[in-house]
Amino acid sequence: MAFTTTELIAAIKQRGTIATATGRFTNAVLLALADDEIRSGILPKLIGNQREEFFKHNHDVALNATGLYKIPSRSTAAALADLKLIASDGREYSLKQIREEQITDFDFSPIGQDAFFFRGNSVQLVPRAPAGYATLRFGISIRPSQLTVPAEAARITEIDTVTKIVTCSSVPTTFTASTLLDLVNSKPHFDLHAMDLDPVAVVTGTNGTIEFAALPLDLAVGDYVCLAGFSPVAQIPLEFHAILAQRVANIAMRVLGDFNGLKAGLAAVEEMEVAVAALTSPRISDEPKKINARIW
């Protein structure tokens, strides 16, 4: 079963009885609306309301001398779930948040332990160079990639784990050796295998190939290579795909003046969201949940 934007577009048109010839709602417009609905309607439910870590992702960066680090650009709302120092042996230390006005010397923490404060969309470590650590780990809720059509991605047909070369049914001409690429799982839950990869070599066209410096162990035939930040599948739980299609169809029906259809569509979204919420929260049944302090 396919889960691509091709199927998503078909579902939107079916739910909204949108004629293919309707010039106001091209496939590109429908995907742009779907992106908006993911960010403004579905993400808040999965991240803000349920706190079930659907999009939790760790992003590691090497420590520098300044102690100033930009929050990863794919972090939803530039927010952090946690911020940790990682030692070379894997030990983790959770940093405490302080306020900038507490600082009198950037090489000494006012609370007697390694800490940080927000500076715009960056974080500043205090002290600037914590002793005994090599890596800073950002815990973020990663923003789902922007939707694109399957023709703008490369579907993997063969993987050579020795040469680190993947063969694809077709590699778009937009892919080059200087273009950052993502590896996207084609099956639920459509996670990123890897992101912002710098390819070694790219051969475009039918049965084109892409060589990487390394490949994820869980990469599989059928998965996608995409331009960084794009995906031909909606990177939300499969159970939300129908909700997404209906939400976009509702927008189209409102614009087209189909208010009877819109009324039914709004009721359908409400019913589906209630049903899916019962399935997705809590994610672990029969287990007590431990609530830890968050960094926002």
N, C-alpha and C positions, 0 to 999 in steps of 0.2 A: 504494500500500500504506500502510495506517495503522499508526502505531507508538504509539498513545495508551495510557493506562492502561486503557481498555476492553479492548484486545487483551491487555494484560499480565494483567489479572484473569482473562480467559478462559483464557490459557495456564496460569496458576497452578492453576485449577480442573481443567483437563484433566490436567496433570501429577500432581496430587495426588488425582485422582478424588474431588474435593470436590463433594458435591451442592449445588446451588443453594439448597436448603432448609436447609442446615446453618446454624443460627442462630449458631453460635460464630464463624463466619468470614464476616462480612458484607464487602461491598466495602470499606467504610471500614477494617475491621480488616486486610484483606489489604494495602491500600495502606500502612497504618501499619507493618506487618511488612516490606513492601518498602523503605520508608524506612530502617528499622533495618538491613536487610541491605545496602543501598547504603553506609551509613556505617560499619558494623562489619565487613562482609565484602568488599565490592568496592572501596571507596575505598582501603583499605590496600594492596590488590594493585596498583592503578593508580598510587598516589602513593608509598607507602612502599617497595614492592618494586622496581618497574620504573623509576621516575624518568624517565618519558618525557613529562612535561609535558602530560598530557591535560587538566588543568584550570587551566593557567597563565593568570592574569589580572592585568592591571595596573590599579591603582586610584589615581587621582591626587587629591591634595588641595592646596589653596593653603597656603603657609607662613604661620604665625602668629608672634606675638611671644614666646610661651611656649616654643615648641619641643617641646611635648608633644602627641602625636597618638595617638588610639585605633587599634588594629589593626582593619581592616575586619571587620564582624560576620560576613561570609560567608567569611572565611578559615578553611579547614579546620584544626582544632586550634589556631587562633589563631597559626599558624606563618607565617613569611615565607621565600620563596625568595630574595628580595633586597630591598634598600631603596636608592633612588636619589634624588638631587637632579636636577631638570631645569631648565635655563636657558631663558630666553625664546626663544633661537634653536634649542632642541632638544638642546643638548649635555647629556650624561648624566654623572653622577659617582656611582659606587657608594660608599656609606657603609661605614665599617669599624665593626665591633662592638667595644665596650669594656665594662668593668665599672663599675658606679656608684661603687664604692669608689676608683676611680682619679681621680675628679673632685675638684678643689679649687676650681674656678671654672667655673660653667656657661657662661661666655662665652668660654672658652678650652679647646681640646681638648688633653688630655695627650699625644696622639701626634702633634701638629703638623698634623693634617688633620681635616677634618670627619668626625664620627663619631656614633654613637648607642649607647644601651643600653636594655635592656628594663626597664620599670617596670610590673609586673603584665601586663595585656593592652594596654599602651600602649608607645610608644617615645619616648624623650627625645633630641632632637638636641643635640649639643655641637659648636660653640656653638649657642645657642638660635636665632639668626637668621643662618644662613650667608649670606655676602655673594655677590651675583651670581646667585642662584637665586630662582625664583618658585614652584616646585612640588615636592612630595614624592611620589614614586611607590612605592607598595607593590606588590611582586611576590608574589602569593599563589596558592595552589591553591584555587580557588573551590569552595565546597561546593555540590553539586547541589541544586536546589530541591526543596522538599517536594512529594510527589506529590498531585495532585488529579484529580477526574474532569473530562472535557472540558466538561461543562455549567457548570462553575465558571470557565471561561476563555472568551475571546471570539476566535473564529477570523476572521481578516481575509479579507474578500471583495473589497475595493477599497481602493486607496491613492491619495490625492491629494497629490502631492509639493509642490504649490504652497501649498495651504491647510494642509498637514500634518495632514489629517484622514483617519482610517482608518474604513472602514465594515466592520461585522462581521455575521456571520449572526445573532448574538444577543449582547447585552451584559448580563451579570448585574447584578442590582440592587445587588449588593455593591460595584460600581464607582461611585465618585463623583469629583468634581473634587478632593477632598482626600485621595484614596487613592493611595498610591504604586503604580506598575505596572511590570511587566517585559514585555519583548518577547522571545518564545521562538521559535527556529527549529523548524519542524515536521518538518524533514528531518534525517537524520544529518548532523552529530553532536549535534543538538539544543542547540546553544549559545545563550547569551543574546546577542541583538542589542544589548540595552541593559537596564539595571536601575535600579530606584528612580526611575523617571520621575514627575514631578509633572504630571498632565494639565492642559490648559487648560480643557477642557470635556468632559463626558460625557453622552451620551444613551443610556439603557438600553433594553432590549427588542429585539424582532426588527428586524434591519437597523439596529441602533443605531450610533452614531458616537462616536469618541473623537478629540479634537484634542490634539496635542502641540506643544510649542515647536519641536521639531526631530525628524526621523526618520532612522534609520540608512539608509545608501545600500543596504545589502543586505537590507533588509526586503522580504518578498515576500508576495503573496497566498497564503493557506493557513497562514501563521504565526499565532502566538497572542499575544494580549494577556492577561496574567495578573496577579492580585494579586502584589505584590512577595514574592518568596521561594517562589512556588508554580509548578508546571508540570504540564500534562496528559500530558507525555512524560517518561520516565526519562532524565535527562541524563547518560547513560553511553554509551560506544561501543555501537553496535547489536549487536555480537557478544557483548556481555555481557547482553543482554536475556533470552535463554533461560536463562542461568545464574541471573539474578535470579529468574525465574519458578520455577525448580527449587528454589532455596534456600528460597523462601517456601513452596512446596509441601511441602518436607521438614519444615518447622516444623509445618504443619497435620497431616501424617501422623503425626508424633510425638505430637502432642496427641490425635489421634483414635485412637491405638493401632494404626495400620497399620504394624507394624514390618517386614513384608516389603516393603511399598512404600517405607518409609524407607530400608531397606538398598539397594534398587535406586536410589533417588533420590540417596543419598550417593555411590554409585559413579558415577552420571551426572554429578554436579557435578564430581567429581574429574577425570573424563575430559574434560569440556568445558573446565575451567580450564586443563588442560595444553595442549589444542589451541589455545585462544584466546591463551594466553601466547606460544605460538610465532608467532602472527600479529601480536601487538601490541608485542613487544619483540625487537630494536630497531625503532623506527618508521621509521628510514631504514637500508636495507640498503646494503652496499658503501661505507659511509662511516665513517671513524673518528670516534669520539665523544670530544669534549673534556669533561673533567670539571672543573668549577669548584668552589671552596669554597662551601658553603651556609650559610645563616643559619637556625638552628633554636633 
